[in-house]
Amino acid sequence: MAKLVCEECGYEEPVPMHCGQEMHQAGDELHCWMGPNCGVHPIPEHHGKKMKLAE
């Protein structure tokens, strides 16, 4: 299961789900597996910096 990680402190949170599956990173956004027309979320920030996607 993929997670979002803060590179500064190591805080972790699960990748948001959409349509029953984890969203994937596309540029500076998270997109639904069915495409950006279905669901798009900004990548969360922690300590004012975007979190990184980790497997």
KOLMARBA-562566 format. One record per atom (N, C-alpha, C, O, CB): x, y, z; atom name; residue number from 1. Coordinates in pm, 1 decimal. Glycine has a CB too. Layout:
N
<rec x="X" y="Y" z="Z" atom="CA" n="NUM"/>
...
// end
This chain:
55
<rec x="84.1" y="-117.7" z="0.0" atom="N" n="1"/>
<rec x="0.0" y="0.0" z="0.0" atom="CA" n="1"/>
<rec x="88.8" y="124.4" z="0.0" atom="C" n="1"/>
<rec x="180.4" y="135.9" z="81.4" atom="O" n="1"/>
<rec x="-95.8" y="-0.4" z="121.9" atom="CB" n="1"/>
<rec x="61.8" y="215.5" z="-90.0" atom="N" n="2"/>
<rec x="141.4" y="337.8" z="-100.9" atom="CA" n="2"/>
<rec x="105.6" y="434.0" z="12.1" atom="C" n="2"/>
<rec x="-2.4" y="425.8" z="70.5" atom="O" n="2"/>
<rec x="119.3" y="405.4" z="-238.2" atom="CB" n="2"/>
<rec x="197.5" y="524.4" z="41.7" atom="N" n="3"/>
<rec x="173.6" y="623.9" z="145.8" atom="CA" n="3"/>
<rec x="239.0" y="755.0" z="105.6" atom="C" n="3"/>
<rec x="326.0" y="758.3" z="18.6" atom="O" n="3"/>
<rec x="227.5" y="575.4" z="282.8" atom="CB" n="3"/>
<rec x="196.8" y="861.4" z="169.0" atom="N" n="4"/>
<rec x="257.4" y="992.4" z="151.7" atom="CA" n="4"/>
<rec x="347.3" y="1016.6" z="272.2" atom="C" n="4"/>
<rec x="306.5" y="993.3" z="385.9" atom="O" n="4"/>
<rec x="148.9" y="1105.2" z="136.9" atom="CB" n="4"/>
<rec x="470.5" y="1063.8" z="247.5" atom="N" n="5"/>
<rec x="569.2" y="1079.2" z="353.8" atom="CA" n="5"/>
<rec x="624.5" y="1221.1" z="352.9" atom="C" n="5"/>
<rec x="654.6" y="1277.0" z="247.4" atom="O" n="5"/>
<rec x="683.3" y="976.6" z="338.0" atom="CB" n="5"/>
<rec x="637.3" y="1278.5" z="472.7" atom="N" n="6"/>
<rec x="704.2" y="1407.8" z="488.7" atom="CA" n="6"/>
<rec x="853.9" y="1381.7" z="494.0" atom="C" n="6"/>
<rec x="900.7" y="1305.9" z="578.9" atom="O" n="6"/>
<rec x="655.0" y="1483.4" z="618.0" atom="CB" n="6"/>
<rec x="928.8" y="1443.3" z="404.3" atom="N" n="7"/>
<rec x="1074.0" y="1421.3" z="402.2" atom="CA" n="7"/>
<rec x="1144.0" y="1488.4" z="519.2" atom="C" n="7"/>
<rec x="1256.5" y="1451.4" z="552.8" atom="O" n="7"/>
<rec x="1132.7" y="1472.5" z="272.0" atom="CB" n="7"/>
<rec x="1079.5" y="1586.9" z="582.4" atom="N" n="8"/>
<rec x="1142.9" y="1659.0" z="692.5" atom="CA" n="8"/>
<rec x="1137.1" y="1582.4" z="824.6" atom="C" n="8"/>
<rec x="1236.0" y="1575.9" z="897.6" atom="O" n="8"/>
<rec x="1077.4" y="1793.8" z="709.5" atom="CB" n="8"/>
<rec x="1018.3" y="1523.2" z="855.4" atom="N" n="9"/>
<rec x="1003.8" y="1459.2" z="986.4" atom="CA" n="9"/>
<rec x="966.4" y="1311.4" z="980.1" atom="C" n="9"/>
<rec x="967.1" y="1243.7" z="1083.0" atom="O" n="9"/>
<rec x="900.7" y="1531.9" z="1065.7" atom="CB" n="9"/>
<rec x="933.4" y="1259.7" z="860.8" atom="N" n="10"/>
<rec x="897.9" y="1118.9" z="846.8" atom="CA" n="10"/>
<rec x="750.6" y="1088.1" z="870.4" atom="C" n="10"/>
<rec x="710.5" y="971.8" z="864.4" atom="O" n="10"/>
<rec x="979.2" y="1038.7" z="940.6" atom="CB" n="10"/>
<rec x="669.2" y="1190.2" z="897.2" atom="N" n="11"/>
<rec x="525.1" y="1168.0" z="914.8" atom="CA" n="11"/>
<rec x="469.7" y="1098.6" z="790.6" atom="C" n="11"/>
<rec x="507.0" y="1132.5" z="678.3" atom="O" n="11"/>
<rec x="449.9" y="1302.7" z="940.8" atom="CB" n="11"/>
<rec x="380.8" y="1001.5" z="811.0" atom="N" n="12"/>
<rec x="322.8" y="925.6" z="701.1" atom="CA" n="12"/>
<rec x="170.4" y="930.0" z="708.5" atom="C" n="12"/>
<rec x="112.5" y="935.8" z="817.0" atom="O" n="12"/>
<rec x="372.6" y="779.9" z="703.6" atom="CB" n="12"/>
<rec x="106.6" y="927.2" z="592.0" atom="N" n="13"/>
<rec x="-37.9" y="912.7" z="585.4" atom="CA" n="13"/>
<rec x="-72.0" y="832.8" z="460.1" atom="C" n="13"/>
<rec x="3.3" y="834.9" z="362.8" atom="O" n="13"/>
<rec x="-109.2" y="1051.8" z="585.1" atom="CB" n="13"/>
<rec x="-185.3" y="762.4" z="462.1" atom="N" n="14"/>
<rec x="-221.2" y="681.8" z="345.2" atom="CA" n="14"/>
<rec x="-255.8" y="769.0" z="225.7" atom="C" n="14"/>
<rec x="-301.7" y="882.2" z="241.0" atom="O" n="14"/>
<rec x="-338.6" y="590.3" z="377.9" atom="CB" n="14"/>
<rec x="-233.2" y="715.1" z="106.7" atom="N" n="15"/>
<rec x="-271.1" y="783.7" z="-16.8" atom="CA" n="15"/>
<rec x="-424.3" y="782.9" z="-23.4" atom="C" n="15"/>
<rec x="-486.4" y="680.2" z="3.8" atom="O" n="15"/>
<rec x="-206.6" y="714.4" z="-144.7" atom="CB" n="15"/>
<rec x="-485.6" y="896.1" z="-59.2" atom="N" n="16"/>
<rec x="-631.8" y="898.4" z="-68.5" atom="CA" n="16"/>
<rec x="-684.1" y="795.1" z="-169.0" atom="C" n="16"/>
<rec x="-617.8" y="760.9" z="-267.0" atom="O" n="16"/>
<rec x="-679.5" y="1038.4" z="-108.1" atom="CB" n="16"/>
<rec x="-803.8" y="747.9" z="-141.1" atom="N" n="17"/>
<rec x="-870.9" y="651.1" z="-228.6" atom="CA" n="17"/>
<rec x="-975.9" y="725.0" z="-311.7" atom="C" n="17"/>
<rec x="-1032.5" y="825.1" z="-267.8" atom="O" n="17"/>
<rec x="-936.7" y="535.2" z="-145.4" atom="CB" n="17"/>
<rec x="-1000.7" y="673.9" z="-432.0" atom="N" n="18"/>
<rec x="-1107.3" y="728.0" z="-516.4" atom="CA" n="18"/>
<rec x="-1155.4" y="614.0" z="-604.4" atom="C" n="18"/>
<rec x="-1073.8" y="543.6" z="-664.0" atom="O" n="18"/>
<rec x="-1058.1" y="851.5" z="-602.7" atom="CB" n="18"/>
<rec x="-1284.2" y="594.8" z="-613.5" atom="N" n="19"/>
<rec x="-1343.8" y="485.1" z="-692.3" atom="CA" n="19"/>
<rec x="-1287.5" y="349.4" z="-649.6" atom="C" n="19"/>
<rec x="-1269.1" y="260.3" z="-732.6" atom="O" n="19"/>
<rec x="-1318.5" y="507.2" z="-843.1" atom="CB" n="19"/>
<rec x="-1260.5" y="334.3" z="-519.4" atom="N" n="20"/>
<rec x="-1218.0" y="206.4" z="-464.7" atom="CA" n="20"/>
<rec x="-1071.1" y="171.8" z="-479.7" atom="C" n="20"/>
<rec x="-1030.5" y="62.0" z="-441.5" atom="O" n="20"/>
<rec x="-1295.6" y="101.8" z="-526.5" atom="CB" n="20"/>
<rec x="-988.8" y="263.0" z="-534.7" atom="N" n="21"/>
<rec x="-845.7" y="235.7" z="-549.6" atom="CA" n="21"/>
<rec x="-765.1" y="359.1" z="-508.4" atom="C" n="21"/>
<rec x="-816.6" y="470.8" z="-503.9" atom="O" n="21"/>
<rec x="-812.2" y="194.8" z="-696.1" atom="CB" n="21"/>
<rec x="-636.3" y="335.1" z="-478.4" atom="N" n="22"/>
<rec x="-547.9" y="446.7" z="-443.6" atom="CA" n="22"/>
<rec x="-532.0" y="541.2" z="-561.9" atom="C" n="22"/>
<rec x="-528.2" y="499.5" z="-677.7" atom="O" n="22"/>
<rec x="-410.2" y="394.7" z="-398.2" atom="CB" n="22"/>
<rec x="-522.9" y="668.9" z="-529.3" atom="N" n="23"/>
<rec x="-496.9" y="767.2" z="-633.4" atom="CA" n="23"/>
<rec x="-348.2" y="759.2" z="-670.7" atom="C" n="23"/>
<rec x="-267.7" y="707.8" z="-593.1" atom="O" n="23"/>
<rec x="-536.4" y="912.1" z="-585.9" atom="CB" n="23"/>
<rec x="-311.8" y="809.6" z="-789.0" atom="N" n="24"/>
<rec x="-171.8" y="808.6" z="-831.1" atom="CA" n="24"/>
<rec x="-126.5" y="952.2" z="-859.3" atom="C" n="24"/>
<rec x="-207.7" y="1040.0" z="-888.2" atom="O" n="24"/>
<rec x="-152.2" y="718.4" z="-957.2" atom="CB" n="24"/>
<rec x="4.2" y="973.5" z="-850.2" atom="N" n="25"/>
<rec x="59.7" y="1107.0" z="-869.8" atom="CA" n="25"/>
<rec x="71.8" y="1137.5" z="-1018.2" atom="C" n="25"/>
<rec x="118.7" y="1055.4" z="-1097.0" atom="O" n="25"/>
<rec x="196.5" y="1119.8" z="-801.1" atom="CB" n="25"/>
<rec x="28.5" y="1257.6" z="-1054.2" atom="N" n="26"/>
<rec x="42.1" y="1309.5" z="-1190.0" atom="CA" n="26"/>
<rec x="82.4" y="1455.8" z="-1175.3" atom="C" n="26"/>
<rec x="-1.8" y="1542.4" z="-1151.7" atom="O" n="26"/>
<rec x="-92.3" y="1293.0" z="-1274.5" atom="CB" n="26"/>
<rec x="211.2" y="1482.0" z="-1189.3" atom="N" n="27"/>
<rec x="260.7" y="1617.9" z="-1167.6" atom="CA" n="27"/>
<rec x="247.9" y="1656.4" z="-1022.5" atom="C" n="27"/>
<rec x="298.0" y="1585.6" z="-935.1" atom="O" n="27"/>
<rec x="185.7" y="1717.8" z="-1255.0" atom="CB" n="27"/>
<rec x="181.4" y="1768.0" z="-994.4" atom="N" n="28"/>
<rec x="163.5" y="1816.0" z="-856.7" atom="CA" n="28"/>
<rec x="25.6" y="1782.6" z="-801.7" atom="C" n="28"/>
<rec x="-23.3" y="1850.2" z="-711.2" atom="O" n="28"/>
<rec x="185.6" y="1966.3" z="-850.2" atom="CB" n="28"/>
<rec x="-37.7" y="1678.1" z="-856.2" atom="N" n="29"/>
<rec x="-171.0" y="1639.6" z="-812.0" atom="CA" n="29"/>
<rec x="-179.8" y="1489.0" z="-795.7" atom="C" n="29"/>
<rec x="-95.1" y="1414.3" z="-844.6" atom="O" n="29"/>
<rec x="-277.0" y="1688.7" z="-910.7" atom="CB" n="29"/>
<rec x="-283.7" y="1446.1" z="-726.1" atom="N" n="30"/>
<rec x="-318.6" y="1305.1" z="-718.0" atom="CA" n="30"/>
<rec x="-442.5" y="1285.4" z="-803.5" atom="C" n="30"/>
<rec x="-540.3" y="1358.7" z="-788.8" atom="O" n="30"/>
<rec x="-342.5" y="1258.9" z="-569.4" atom="CB" n="30"/>
<rec x="-439.5" y="1186.7" z="-893.0" atom="N" n="31"/>
<rec x="-550.7" y="1161.3" z="-984.4" atom="CA" n="31"/>
<rec x="-612.9" y="1025.3" z="-955.2" atom="C" n="31"/>
<rec x="-545.2" y="932.5" z="-911.0" atom="O" n="31"/>
<rec x="-503.5" y="1168.3" z="-1130.9" atom="CB" n="31"/>
<rec x="-741.8" y="1015.3" z="-980.6" atom="N" n="32"/>
<rec x="-813.0" y="888.3" z="-973.0" atom="CA" n="32"/>
<rec x="-756.7" y="794.8" z="-1080.3" atom="C" n="32"/>
<rec x="-710.8" y="840.2" z="-1185.1" atom="O" n="32"/>
<rec x="-967.3" y="908.7" z="-991.0" atom="CB" n="32"/>
<rec x="-760.8" y="665.1" z="-1053.5" atom="N" n="33"/>
<rec x="-712.4" y="566.7" z="-1152.2" atom="CA" n="33"/>
<rec x="-796.9" y="570.4" z="-1278.9" atom="C" n="33"/>
<rec x="-753.0" y="522.2" z="-1383.4" atom="O" n="33"/>
<rec x="-714.0" y="424.6" z="-1092.4" atom="CB" n="33"/>
<rec x="-917.8" y="626.8" z="-1271.6" atom="N" n="34"/>
<rec x="-1004.1" y="635.2" z="-1389.3" atom="CA" n="34"/>
<rec x="-975.5" y="760.3" z="-1473.0" atom="C" n="34"/>
<rec x="-1033.4" y="778.2" z="-1580.1" atom="O" n="34"/>
<rec x="-1150.4" y="634.0" z="-1346.7" atom="CB" n="34"/>
<rec x="-886.1" y="846.8" z="-1423.7" atom="N" n="35"/>
<rec x="-849.6" y="965.7" z="-1499.5" atom="CA" n="35"/>
<rec x="-880.9" y="1094.2" z="-1424.4" atom="C" n="35"/>
<rec x="-958.6" y="1094.3" z="-1328.9" atom="O" n="35"/>
<rec x="-920.8" y="965.9" z="-1632.3" atom="CB" n="35"/>
<rec x="-819.6" y="1203.5" z="-1468.5" atom="N" n="36"/>
<rec x="-836.3" y="1330.8" z="-1397.5" atom="CA" n="36"/>
<rec x="-978.3" y="1387.4" z="-1406.2" atom="C" n="36"/>
<rec x="-1014.8" y="1472.7" z="-1325.4" atom="O" n="36"/>
<rec x="-739.2" y="1432.0" z="-1452.3" atom="CB" n="36"/>
<rec x="-1057.5" y="1342.4" z="-1501.0" atom="N" n="37"/>
<rec x="-1195.1" y="1391.2" z="-1509.2" atom="CA" n="37"/>
<rec x="-1282.2" y="1332.7" z="-1398.8" atom="C" n="37"/>
<rec x="-1390.4" y="1384.4" z="-1370.8" atom="O" n="37"/>
<rec x="-1254.6" y="1357.8" z="-1645.1" atom="CB" n="37"/>
<rec x="-1235.8" y="1225.7" z="-1336.4" atom="N" n="38"/>
<rec x="-1312.1" y="1160.2" z="-1230.1" atom="CA" n="38"/>
<rec x="-1280.0" y="1221.6" z="-1093.5" atom="C" n="38"/>
<rec x="-1371.2" y="1257.4" z="-1018.9" atom="O" n="38"/>
<rec x="-1282.5" y="1009.1" z="-1228.6" atom="CB" n="38"/>
<rec x="-1151.9" y="1234.0" z="-1060.5" atom="N" n="39"/>
<rec x="-1114.0" y="1286.8" z="-930.2" atom="CA" n="39"/>
<rec x="-971.0" y="1336.7" z="-928.4" atom="C" n="39"/>
<rec x="-880.1" y="1269.5" z="-977.2" atom="O" n="39"/>
<rec x="-1132.4" y="1181.7" z="-824.1" atom="CB" n="39"/>
<rec x="-951.3" y="1456.0" z="-871.4" atom="N" n="40"/>
<rec x="-818.9" y="1517.2" z="-859.7" atom="CA" n="40"/>
<rec x="-808.2" y="1581.2" z="-721.4" atom="C" n="40"/>
<rec x="-900.7" y="1648.9" z="-676.6" atom="O" n="40"/>
<rec x="-794.3" y="1623.3" z="-973.5" atom="CB" n="40"/>
<rec x="-695.4" y="1559.4" z="-654.4" atom="N" n="41"/>
<rec x="-668.4" y="1622.1" z="-525.1" atom="CA" n="41"/>
<rec x="-526.8" y="1681.0" z="-528.8" atom="C" n="41"/>
<rec x="-438.6" y="1624.3" z="-593.2" atom="O" n="41"/>
<rec x="-683.9" y="1518.4" z="-407.2" atom="CB" n="41"/>
<rec x="-504.3" y="1793.2" z="-461.2" atom="N" n="42"/>
<rec x="-367.0" y="1842.6" z="-449.9" atom="CA" n="42"/>
<rec x="-286.5" y="1747.0" z="-360.9" atom="C" n="42"/>
<rec x="-343.1" y="1680.7" z="-273.9" atom="O" n="42"/>
<rec x="-364.4" y="1988.2" z="-392.0" atom="CB" n="42"/>
<rec x="-157.5" y="1740.2" z="-382.2" atom="N" n="43"/>
<rec x="-71.5" y="1659.6" z="-294.8" atom="CA" n="43"/>
<rec x="-65.4" y="1730.3" z="-159.8" atom="C" n="43"/>
<rec x="-34.9" y="1849.4" z="-154.2" atom="O" n="43"/>
<rec x="73.5" y="1640.0" z="-356.4" atom="CB" n="43"/>
<rec x="-94.0" y="1658.5" z="-50.4" atom="N" n="44"/>
<rec x="-92.8" y="1721.0" z="81.8" atom="CA" n="44"/>
<rec x="45.0" y="1777.2" z="117.2" atom="C" n="44"/>
<rec x="147.8" y="1730.4" z="68.1" atom="O" n="44"/>
<rec x="-136.2" y="1620.4" z="187.5" atom="CB" n="44"/>
<rec x="43.9" y="1877.9" z="203.1" atom="N" n="45"/>
<rec x="168.6" y="1938.1" z="251.8" atom="CA" n="45"/>
<rec x="184.4" y="1909.0" z="400.2" atom="C" n="45"/>
<rec x="86.3" y="1892.5" z="472.7" atom="O" n="45"/>
<rec x="170.5" y="2091.3" z="226.0" atom="CB" n="45"/>
<rec x="308.5" y="1903.0" z="443.6" atom="N" n="46"/>
<rec x="343.9" y="1889.6" z="585.4" atom="CA" n="46"/>
<rec x="466.8" y="1975.1" z="606.1" atom="C" n="46"/>
<rec x="561.1" y="1966.0" z="527.5" atom="O" n="46"/>
<rec x="369.7" y="1738.6" z="627.4" atom="CB" n="46"/>
<rec x="469.2" y="2057.0" z="708.0" atom="N" n="47"/>
<rec x="576.6" y="2152.9" z="731.3" atom="CA" n="47"/>
<rec x="591.2" y="2247.9" z="611.6" atom="C" n="47"/>
<rec x="701.1" y="2294.4" z="581.5" atom="O" n="47"/>
<rec x="709.6" y="2079.1" z="758.0" atom="CB" n="47"/>
<rec x="478.3" y="2276.4" z="543.1" atom="N" n="48"/>
<rec x="478.8" y="2370.3" z="430.2" atom="CA" n="48"/>
<rec x="542.4" y="2317.6" z="302.8" atom="C" n="48"/>
<rec x="568.4" y="2394.0" z="209.9" atom="O" n="48"/>
<rec x="548.9" y="2493.6" z="469.9" atom="CB" n="48"/>
<rec x="567.9" y="2185.6" z="298.0" atom="N" n="49"/>
<rec x="627.5" y="2125.2" z="178.1" atom="CA" n="49"/>
<rec x="540.5" y="2008.5" z="132.4" atom="C" n="49"/>
<rec x="481.2" y="1938.6" z="214.5" atom="O" n="49"/>
<rec x="773.8" y="2077.3" z="205.8" atom="CB" n="49"/>
<rec x="533.2" y="1987.7" z="0.8" atom="N" n="50"/>
<rec x="454.6" y="1876.6" z="-50.7" atom="CA" n="50"/>
<rec x="513.4" y="1744.9" z="-3.8" atom="C" n="50"/>
<rec x="635.1" y="1726.2" z="-1.9" atom="O" n="50"/>
<rec x="448.1" y="1880.8" z="-203.6" atom="CB" n="50"/>
<rec x="424.4" y="1653.7" z="34.1" atom="N" n="51"/>
<rec x="467.7" y="1521.1" z="77.5" atom="CA" n="51"/>
<rec x="507.5" y="1439.0" z="-45.7" atom="C" n="51"/>
<rec x="465.0" y="1468.7" z="-157.3" atom="O" n="51"/>
<rec x="354.8" y="1449.2" z="158.7" atom="CB" n="51"/>
<rec x="587.9" y="1337.4" z="-24.6" atom="N" n="52"/>
<rec x="635.8" y="1250.7" z="-133.8" atom="CA" n="52"/>
<rec x="562.5" y="1117.7" z="-129.1" atom="C" n="52"/>
<rec x="532.3" y="1065.8" z="-21.7" atom="O" n="52"/>
<rec x="789.6" y="1228.1" z="-124.2" atom="CB" n="52"/>
<rec x="534.4" y="1063.1" z="-247.0" atom="N" n="53"/>
<rec x="468.7" y="933.3" z="-258.8" atom="CA" n="53"/>
<rec x="572.7" y="823.6" z="-241.5" atom="C" n="53"/>
<rec x="677.1" y="825.5" z="-306.6" atom="O" n="53"/>
<rec x="395.8" y="919.4" z="-395.5" atom="CB" n="53"/>
<rec x="544.2" y="728.0" z="-153.7" atom="N" n="54"/>
<rec x="634.8" y="615.2" z="-129.0" atom="CA" n="54"/>
<rec x="554.4" y="486.0" z="-134.9" atom="C" n="54"/>
<rec x="438.1" y="482.8" z="-94.5" atom="O" n="54"/>
<rec x="707.3" y="629.4" z="9.3" atom="CB" n="54"/>
<rec x="615.7" y="380.8" z="-184.7" atom="N" n="55"/>
<rec x="549.7" y="249.3" z="-193.1" atom="CA" n="55"/>
<rec x="564.9" y="174.9" z="-63.0" atom="C" n="55"/>
<rec x="516.3" y="62.5" z="-50.1" atom="O" n="55"/>
<rec x="607.3" y="165.5" z="-308.4" atom="CB" n="55"/>
// end
